[in-house]
């Protein structure tokens, strides 16, 4: 196993469905232009409330991208 070096970036995904869906949206969208994403860490979760109901989620992630050799 070789040693790896990672770069961290921050993404914020949003969804009207759930916090999990917000995470998936952020990773899928970023995956269209970024390579070598290997892990993520949720650093913040926010929501929007209307009429006592959660109507929107925002999730901020740290994403680790492996630097190519």
VENQUIFEN-V618212 format. One record per pair of residues at least 24 apart in sequence whose C-alpha atoms are under 10 Angstrom apart, sorted by sequence separation. I is the first residue (numbers start at 1). GAP is how many residues later the second one is. D is the distance in Angstrom with one decimal. If there is no record, write none. Layout:
BEGIN
i=<I,I>
gap=<GAP,GAP>
d=<D,D>
END
This chain:
BEGIN
i=<39,40,38,39,40,19,37,38,39,19,37,38,39,9,19,36,37,38,8,11,18,36,37,6,7,10,12,35,36,37,6,8,9,10,11,12,14,16,34,35,36,6,8,10,11,12,13,14,15,16,26,35,36,6,10,12,14,26,30,35,22,23,25,26,27,22,23,24,26,18,21,22,23,27,17,18,19,20,21,22,23,16,17,18,19,20,21,22,23,16,17,18,19,20,15,16,17,18,19,15,16,18,14,15,16,14,15,13,14,15,13,14,12,13,14,12,13,11,12,13,11,12,10,11,12,10,11,9,10,11,8,9,10,8,9,10,7,8,9,7,8,9,6,7,8,6,7,8,5,6,7,5,6,7,5,6,4,5,6,4,5,4,5,4>
gap=<24,24,25,25,25,26,26,26,26,27,27,27,27,28,28,28,28,28,29,29,29,29,29,30,30,30,30,30,30,30,31,31,31,31,31,31,31,31,31,31,31,32,32,32,32,32,32,32,32,32,32,32,32,33,33,33,33,33,33,33,34,34,34,34,34,35,35,35,35,36,36,36,36,36,37,37,37,37,37,37,37,38,38,38,38,38,38,38,38,39,39,39,39,39,40,40,40,40,40,41,41,41,42,42,42,43,43,44,44,44,45,45,46,46,46,47,47,48,48,48,49,49,50,50,50,51,51,52,52,52,53,53,53,54,54,54,55,55,55,56,56,56,57,57,57,58,58,58,59,59,59,60,60,60,61,61,62,62,62,63,63,64,64,65>
d=<5.8,6.2,7.5,5.3,9.3,7.5,6.9,5.8,7.6,8.7,5.8,5.9,9.3,9.9,8.7,8.3,4.4,6.8,9.6,9.7,9.6,5.2,6.5,9.3,9.5,9.3,9.6,7.2,5.4,9.6,9.2,9.7,9.5,9.5,9.7,9.8,9.9,9.4,8.3,8.3,7.5,8.9,9.2,9.7,10.0,9.0,9.8,9.4,9.5,9.4,9.9,9.3,8.1,9.9,9.2,9.3,9.2,8.6,9.9,9.5,9.3,9.7,10.0,8.8,9.1,6.7,8.5,10.0,8.4,9.2,8.7,6.3,6.4,8.6,9.3,9.1,8.7,9.1,9.7,6.1,8.0,8.4,7.9,7.7,5.6,9.9,9.4,8.9,7.6,5.8,7.2,6.2,6.9,8.6,8.8,4.4,7.5,8.9,6.4,5.8,6.1,9.7,7.2,5.3,9.0,5.5,6.7,8.2,4.4,8.8,5.7,6.4,6.6,5.4,8.9,5.4,6.5,8.2,4.2,8.1,5.6,6.2,6.9,5.2,9.0,5.6,6.5,8.2,4.6,7.3,9.8,5.7,6.1,6.3,5.3,9.0,9.9,5.5,6.7,8.1,4.7,7.8,9.3,5.6,6.3,5.7,5.2,9.0,9.3,5.2,6.4,8.4,4.4,6.7,5.8,5.5,6.7,5.6,9.1,7.3,8.3,8.5,9.1,8.7>
END
